[in-house]
Amino acid sequence: MSDLEAPLRPKRKKVWVDYFVQFRWILVIFVVLPISFTLYFLTYLGDVKSEMKSYKRRLEEHDENVQKVVKRLKERNPSKDGLVCTARKPWIAVGMRNVDYKRARHFEVDLSAFRNILEIDKERMVARVEPLVNMGQISRASVPMNLSLAVVAELDDLTVGGLINGYGIEGSSHIYGLFSDTVVAYEIVLADGRVVRATKDNEYSDLFYAIPWSQGTLGLLVSAEIKLIPIKEYMRLTYKPVVGNLKELAQAYMDSFAPRDGDQDNPEKVPDFVETMIYNSTEGVMMTGRYASKEEAKKKGNVINNVGWWFKPWFYQHAQTALKKGEFVEYIPTREYYHRHTRCLYWEGKLILPFADQWWFRFLLGWMMPPKVSLLKATQGEAIRNYYHEMHVIQDMLVPLYKVGDALEWVHNEMEVYPLWLCPHRLFKLPMKTMVYPEPGFEHQRRQGDTTYAQMYTDVGVYYAPGPVLRGEVFDGADAVRRMEDWLIENRGFQPQYAVSELNEKKFWRMFDADLYEYCRKKYGAVGTFMSVYYKSKKGRKTEKEVQEAEQAHLETAYAEAN
């Protein structure tokens, strides 16, 4: 057997959940899609109403809502009430991990009003937004001004708060880093009710660097100031097919955006956007984009593709056509390019609605796509949720760029999931060691993609049913995730915590660095008020006893160190 040949596995006996999942499309079409479309439309109307308000009025409402949060926090009795968390229902989050901590005793703070764009400052090139503003909302407001966030996550529903407190990436991250790297300032309500503005160079600089990846466990984010960049009306996108083994595909991916001469900051050599899709163990399509004016896009002979229309082929399938017809170039309206994966949820839509990519469905019902992830979660019971955890993979593996070939081979051998999504991002060398950080001494190695101030990492997006599951074979999803986490720890990689995690606390803090995070937890009074990031990310149902024990353990540790 070759190294990349999938091992033989015994056949798995089907149970009732298999059939329920197989015919779940009936519920999705007749219940989830109509409700999703209605919610999208109502949200849009709310966004329009918000945009019609004056700048002064939006700021007044923001300040009033902040004071409500402060008042609510001060009402909490630490000896009687549980740990603080938001009042958002567990199923509303876009992430796939369970938010079972909300089923235990907790003290709710309502942040549902924080969904407004407060200001787009063209002079400072900064957008000030509230945490529930999503990517579709901000791109709809900024793109007509030929402005954009430096990093715009692909799915419309992803919120600023989730991308900051958790993880956010896009095809421009090889230049600007992760979403949190583009934030200029945070407005945070601390455990004692103080409202502070944290920047990289004021008295709250430690808090500024500790917020990303903290999952909202240091304070409540009520607004953020985020970097804007100038853009043009179109994206000139080049599709380049590559055939070879996984190591050769990995090298072609690296070469698509990382000059071998190390000239990584040269805009002539480095594209504005990068992504690659690996369709199987021997075929992939590398995509590189550069902003283009509408004058250039509309020149005779150029092809314009409005991928945002509901009846258009799903983007990943459109890109796959390059494997047959060879390299080609087209122009896509910039905002439609940003959200190219929204309608089909990358390729998860194929599992949810197996025929939704067919021309007849796209023409008749494609305008209702996609189903809201939150509604998909709300309409699944415990048995189906557990089924997806075992028989389905939604994970991102953040690995050093030079190890991307090893990561691809690992996924093939252990999970056999295709397509795979590759997106590079910089991991900056910062004044403080944050939860995620580059390898020590990377700046002396100067590997492909690296600079003296940032190491190039890449996201290997693993989203789909594994090959063994599709073939009806035995597959242990929890064990596969555990092995993936061990591989990441051994290879200086990271696992975004929106996904289901099997890490125990010891391994969690082997993967992430705890020093600055724990320092800020104690300094800013989060211990005993907000649950720890590991506890919040932990898989499984949390009982009230667990909440109390976790809270007490953190308090005792803090008091012992203080003494």
Protein Blocks (a to p, Z undefined) as FASTA:
>chain_A
ZZklccddddddddfklmmmmmmmmmmmmmmmmmmmmmmmmmmmmmmmmmmpcfklmmmm
mmmmmmmmmmmmmmpcfklmccdddfbdfklpmbfbdckklmmccddddfklmmccfbdc
fklopacddfklcfklmmmmmmmnopacfbdcfblklcfklmmmmcccdfklmmnopfkl
mpfbdcdddfkopacdddfkbmklmmmmmmgonlopnbccfbdcdddddddfbdcddddd
deddfklmmmmmmmmmmcfklpambmklmcfbdcdddfbfkbccddddddddfklmmpgh
iacddfkbmkbccfklmmmmmmmnopadddddfklmmmmmmmnopjlmmmmmmmlmpmkl
mmmmmmmpccdfklmmmmpcfklmmmmmmmpccddddddfklmmmmmmmmmmmnopacdd
dddddddddfbdcfbdcdehklmnopghiafkbccddddddedddfklmnopacdfklmm
mmmmmmmmmnopacdfkbccfbdfklmmmmpcfklmmmmmmmnopgokaccfklmmpgcj
ddfklmmmmmmmmmmmmmmmmZZ
